[in-house]
């Protein structure tokens, strides 16, 4: 009887160890490389939210989202600061990497700016690096900048960068989620005034990080970030990305 009980306990112990190992290391991992529109923010200090910090809400508990997005970064500065190489060094076979840049590549600041040609080269490098590790790249176009003039949405602030992303995705057969088009359609549908509720348009005294208020057409509140995260999850499902789409709630 003692021997039987000992064997049962041993089997239970091994099962517990294996179960714990599976939970710790068996998850589907999504890395996010991007800028401030995807970044994770301290919820105790600001109302600003990035879609990357809310993406987990649309996946089951088999998925782990590792958000490496950082404000002010472009495809150039993300590499120059070693942020991209950090992601690549951590990648395992079967991981996913969501790549969304363009806002800061279009900047005139020399430490950020990447010409459309360099932007294209950088995206291709990202794709190549991810695939060499046996992981899966996903390209995302940048969130639209909510800028109205005479009732019309101005599209030229992001210049050609969303288009370059679309071209690279098609040429290199990379799954792409066109967040730029989706957020553009949403903002146009809501109109100038109503669309402000998605972005950092705030009266003074509401956000501790913006005591004088904010009229920000680029960064999102929770409502905006949640909508973008939803678009991303829906994109994964629509693209039927095997190994990931079945985990979308």
C-alpha angles and dihedrals in degrees: 000000000000091000092050092049091048091053092048092050091048091052091048091049093051091046091053091049092048092046091052091047091052092050093048100043108014098074126117106248126213117191119196121209111186150096140278094304089067100030124118113246133199104259091204093059107038145015090224115114134184121215090236093067091054100042093094089068090073098050133067123249092271089076126078118197114206107192113201096162115131133191118258096016127135131183085271102048093038087063097037091056093050094247094124095047088051091058093045092050090056098046121118130190110284097022120134127226121198110201120196122166139136107102095084096031085065090053121110091223105113095220089057107029120107118176116233088258093052090043089056092049091049093051090050090051091051091051092048094047093050095047092048088061091052091251131126125249123209120189122212127190115230123267113267117258106239101231121150129186121181089345095307127109113240111223103183101083091087090043114194098334099102088049092051090052091053092048094050092047091053096043095049096036094241122157109252133194111201100216091159092062094042095050090044090054091047095049091048091049092051095042131215100306102036094045090061087076089071096050136057096278102141139161118236116281098024101095119041090212091054105040092166093049129251141252099189119162096182110048126064140227119222092276092055096042091048091052092051091047088052091052089051093051092046089050091055089052095044091050089051092225102191114227092026112041093066089063095059109111 
